[in-house]
Amino acid sequence: MNNINKNENSLIDIQLYATIILIISLFISLLLTYNEKLKLSNQESIFDDETEKYLILINRITFLIVSFGFLYSSYINKEMAYIKKESTDSFDLQILASLLTTIAAILALYSLFVSNNESIIADIKNPNL
């Protein structure tokens, strides 16, 4: 197996791990959203407020890390296509999409820190790639 094939295999592994982590993050977002619905309907919630805020923070940080993983993967894929003398146009679009997702993740995490709202309805957003 040559060096480029090893790199491609490693990148696929990174993308698989990032996707698994993203699915777990989405499941946590689903639980947090359902928890908020229970609280709004005056039913017993799954998480207390402290746990909920902690999960939101961890979920946002995790999503930021995952978005960096996809950005890195897209950049390396472009570099490998360039080395192979293949077209890099689609990789430019993937890098742009990953960059925009990373910026959105940074803003979502930042909004969590600057939010003075007692209600955390705005804090529960499902991350999307």
Secondary structure as UniProt FT lines:
FT   HELIX           3..40
FT   TURN            41..42
FT   HELIX           49..83
FT   TURN            84..85
FT   HELIX           89..114
FT   TURN            121..123
//
